[in-house]
Amino acid sequence: MKESLRASIGKVIVVAGQDPADKELSGTYEKVTPGLYGGMGQGAAIGTPTMQMGPVAVSFPIPILTLPGMIAGGVSGATKREIQEFRDALAEEVAEAAEGPIHNDRLARYVYQELRPLESPEPGLFAASVPIPDDVDAVLYVNLPAMSIDVDGADAVITTAAHLKLTRRSDSANLYERTVYYQDRAPLARWTDDENALFDDYANFALHWLGRELAAESFGRVSRPQTLRPGGSGNVKLARGNPWQSESKVLMPSLAWEPTTDDAGAAADAYDVEIYDAKRLVYQQRQVPAQSHALVTPLVACGQYFWSVRPVYRSDDGMRFGTWMRKPPERDDGESDDKSKRTFDAIAGRDASVAPAYLQDFATLDIHCRATS
């Protein structure tokens, strides 16, 4: 989004779902429009949990994702029996979950949480039935319009799309629109092994990163050429010839990073640091003022972690973020960047059988089994 458009919006409300079909933002939302609450496809509301977001109580319906139909229409290239087993396993996983793993309200929460630190615009998070105040400049609708599952030989590639549409509050004019994707692949059977554990991880990480990407594409990201790579420290040893792999003999190591040697970008004002295990975010530190950070809480011995940082820039227009530090594209023939396994430009990692997609492009940190504090 252009900075001039961002600067014109002082207050924005995030709403889960598509914009109303009649294009009318009356502030009442008394008429429920098709697709306003659903996930990908039409869902059935089975509950309305209420949560508090700042001063506003937000009540979200919980839809059941109609995954079986999407899988049936999206797979090809494997035996009929394999596809049927794959489809049935994932369909059962979603149907039995009281709160389905992929749906619009969770996406909206991730977008809202990512917008909160920006200072400008001031974000809010409303359910679709909550009146929109007159002092709101724009409404940011976020939803999950599609999931595709393609079978490529022995692998299944799952791609989830997330869409945002920014409309002006006063006249419902369309100001900005964007679709982003999250993609991962694994052997067909791996998706459903261990009671669909890999699919559960995929669903959680897909919502996490798609929400972040929508927030970045709309208000959060600044276009700066600076890129980063891991650096060593007194208690973090980089692998020989590979700065993206490291190890430590302490539970609270000092992570370090540096601009790439050919980087001519402006220096950041601060950095955000995050560390993940194979399933979740386990450590986060905001606004680190230097290009290193000593952890303040311990990791676990014998653990493997994935970590990254992103630059933070401050200006008169508020706070903006650069991109998260990721491995450069693989080039084994001078031209390839490992897109042969991607159906299109999506947020994708290198091998889903190791961990969910995005993390595989992060730096790894192995903590020794005899690590001390």
N, C-alpha and C positions, 0 to 999 in steps of 0.2 A: 504494500500500500504506500502511496506517495506521502511524504512527510507533510505536505500542505493539507492533505485530507485529514491526516491524524490530528494536526494542530487545530483543525476546525471543530473537533469533537471534544467537549469538556466532560460529558457524562454519557456512558453507554451501559445498556442493560443486556445481559446475556440470557437468551431464552433457548431452552432445549426443544428442538423440532423445526419444521419448515415454517416459513412465514405464512400467515393466513392466506387462504386462497382468494379472498375478496380484496386483498391488498390494503385493507383498512385497519389502521391502528387507532381504534377509538379509545383505547385505554380501558376497555371493559372486558374484552375477550369472553363475553357470555356465550358466544356461539363457538362450539368446538368444531374445528375444521379438520378434514381428513389429513392424516399423517402428522398431526401436531404433536402427538405423544409417542408415536411408534418408534421402534428401533429400525433396523433394516427390514423392510416388509411391514405388514400390518401385525401389531401385537395385541394382546389382551391384557387390560389392566387388572392386576390381582391384589393391589394394595396401594396405599398412599402414605408412605412414611413422611414425617415432617422433620425438617432439620433447620437449624438456625444459621443463617448467613449474615453476619453483621446485625443490623437492626431489623432485618426482614425475615420472617418465618417462611420457609419455602416448602411447599408440599408437592412431591413428585409422584406421579403414577408409575408403577413398575410394569413394563410390558414383557411378555414372553416372546422372545425372538423366534420367528418362524424359519428356523434354520433348515429343516428337512427339504423344503421346496427349493431353496437356493442351492443346496448341494446337488440335488437331483438335476437341476438345470445347468450346473456349472462344471461337472466333471466329465472327463473323456480320457480314453487311452489306457485304461486298466480293465481287468476282468470284471464282469458284472457282479460276481460274488464279492470281490474285494471292495468295489464301490459301495455295494449294499451294506456291508459290514461297517465300513468307514462312516457312511451316512447315518446308519442306525445308532452307532456309538455316540457320535456328536449330537445327534438329535435328542437322545435320551439325556445326555449331560445338560443340555439347555432346558429341556422340559422339566427336569427335576429340580432345577435351581429356582428358589423363590425369587431371587434377584438375578436375572440373566446376566451373563458375563459381558455382553456388549449391548449397550443401549444409550439413548440420547441424553438422559439426565446425568449419567456419570461423565459423559463427554463434556457436558456444559460445566460441571463442577471443575473439571481439570482446566478448562479454558479460563474460567473465573479465577481460580487459584493462581494461574500464571499471570493474569492481568493485574492482580492486586498490588504487586510491588512497583508497578510502573510509575505511579504518581500522576500521570496524565495518559489517558483519560481516567476519570473516576468510574470504576466498574460496579455494577450491581448484578445480582443473580435472581431472576424471577421465574416462578412457574408460569406456564402459559395462561393461566386464569387470573393472574395478579394484574391489577390496573397499572398501566405505565404512566408515571408522573409526567406532568407537563414540562418540567425542567430537563427532561432527558433529551439529548441531542440525537441519539441513534440507538437502534436495536440490532444486536448481533445474534442472528439465528444460527444455531449449529446443530447438525444432524448427521446420521450415518445412513446414507442413501443406498449403499450396496456392499455386498461381500461376494467375491468370486473365489471358487475353489477349483483349481485345474490340476488334473493328474498328468504328470510328465514322466512317463516310464514308471519307475518304482517310487517316485516322489509325488507328494501333494503340495501345491503352492497355494497358500491362502492369502488373499489380498482384501483388505478392508478400506473402504473409502470414507472420508469425512468431508463435509461440505460446510462452508460458512457463507452467509449472506448478510451484509450490513445495509440496513435501510434507514433513511432519515425519519425521525419521529414525526415531523410536522406534516409531510406529504407522502410518506411511504416510498419515496424515490430510492431506487437501487444505487448504492454508492460504491459497493465493492463486493466481489464474489470470487470464491476460490475453492478448489477441491484438492485435497492432499490424500496420500495413500500410505498404508503400512503393509509390508509384504514379508512373508517368511515361508520357508520350505523345509520339508523333512520327509523321510520315507513314510509312505502311506500308513504303515502300522505304528510308527512312532507317535503319530498324532493321537492315537487312542490307547497307547500303552499306559499301564498304571492308572487306570480310571481317568483317562484323558488329561493327564497331568500337563503334557506339553501344550495342548489346546488351551487349558486354563491359563498357563503362563502367557501364551500368545495373546489371549483376550485381555488380560490385565495390562500387558505392556503396550498393546495396540491402543487402548484408550488413553494410557498415560502419554505416549508420544504423539498421538494424533491431536490430543488436546493442546499439547505444547506447541505443535506445529501450527495449528489454527491461530493460537494467540500470537505466535511470532509473526505469521504472515499478515495478520491484521494490524496489531499495534506494537508488538514487542521487538521486532528485529530491525537492527540498523545495518545498512549495507556497508561493511568495512572489509578491506582486503586482508586484515590480520588473521592468520591461522596459527595454531599452536601445536606443539609436540611435547611429549613427556621429557623430563630431565631427571637426573639422579640427585640424591641427597646423601647426607651422612649415614642414614640408616635405610635407604632404599637403593638396591643395586640393580642396575639395568642389565638385561641379558646382552651378551656379546653380539654386537652387530644388529641388535633389535631393541630400540628404545621403547617399543610398545609392550614389552614384557619385562617384568621386574619382580623382585622378591625382597622380603624384609624379615629380620629376626626379632622385631619388636611389634607389639600389638597396637601401638600408637605411632606409626611412622610419619615422617614428614614428606609429603608429596611436593613435587616441583615440576614446573613446566616453563617453556620458553617459546618465543616466536620462531617460526621456521627461518632458516638462513636467508631465504629469498623473499622474506616478508617485508614489504614496505609500508604496511598499514600503521595507522595511528595507534599509539599505546592506549591500552584500556585504563579506566579509572579504578577498576576493581575486578574481581573474578568470583564466580559462583563455582563451588566444588560439590560434586556428588559421587558417591560410591554405591555400587549395587552388588548383591550376590546374584545367583542365577535366577532368582525369583522376584526380588523386590529391592527398593531403595533402602539402604541400611544406614547411610550417613549423608548429611547435607550441611554445608556451611555457606552462608551468603556473604557477599561484600568483603571478600578477602582482599586486603589492600596491597599485597605483594604477590610475586610469582612463585610462592610456596606456601604451604600450610601444614602445620603440625596438628595431627588429629587430637581432639580433646576428649574423645571417648574411644575405648579399645575395640578393635576388631577381634575375630575369633581365630585361635590357633588352628593350623591346617586348612584354613579357608582360602578359596580363590575368589578374588573380587575384580570388578570392572569399574574403572573410574574415569571421570572426564571433568573438564572445566570449560566455562564459557566466559568471554570478556563482557564486562559491564561498562557502559558509557553513560555519562551524565551530561546533560545540557539544559538550556533554558526550557526546553520542551519536556523535560522529565528524564526518566531512565529508559535506556534501550539496551538490548542484548545482542551480542554476536552469536555465532553458531557454536555448538558444542564440539569440543576437540574430538576428532575421529581419525582413524587411519586413512591415509591417502588411498585412492583406488589401486587395486592390484593390476600390474601391467606385466604380463609374462611374454608378450610378443611385440612389445613396443607400441601397441595400439589398444589392446583389450583393457577394459576397466571392469571386468567381471560382470557385465550386463547381460551375458548370454543366458543367465538364469532368471532374468527379470522380464516381466511382461511389459513394463513401462517404467517411467521414472518414479520409483516409490522409495519410501524409507525402508531399506532392506539391509540385512547383514549378510555374512558370508556363509553360514552353515547352521541351520536351525536345530540340527541334532545336538549341538553343543549348548546353546542357550538362545533365548529369544533374540530377534534380529538385531535391534539397534546395538545391544551391548557388545556384540562380537566385533564391532568396529572401535570399541573403546580400548584404552590401555588396561592390561591385566596386572594384578598385584597378588602374588602368592605369599601368604604368611606361613612361616615355618611352624612345624608342629611343636617345637620347643621354644617358640617365641615368648619373650618376657615383656612385661609392661615397663 
